[in-house]
Amino acid sequence: MTAEEFKRRWESTADDRLNAFPENSLSDVRVPRGARAFLIEAGLPDSAAPFLPFDPPKKGTLPRFRLCGTSHPHLAATES
């Protein structure tokens, strides 16, 4: 299923919509190309229960947060 097909099916209900991410918001995010393309073309739902929003940033790149108690280099991102 393509990102476009997924978006069309997801948004077939009036209350369900996806938020596509601006390409520049993912410019320094390390994710596979397919995931990056999906986020740009289809996006993520507005939110998920309980109270987890998926809004893309209004400007710039995605914020970074430090995960405490991890020694894995890919998980130990720093705040920006």
PyMOL commands that set and color helices and strands:
alter all, ss='L'
color gray80, all
select helices_A, chain A and resi 3-10+23-26+33-41
alter helices_A, ss='H'
color red, helices_A
select strands_A, chain A and resi 18-19+44-45+47-48+52-53
alter strands_A, ss='S'
color yellow, strands_A
deselect
rebuild
show_as cartoon
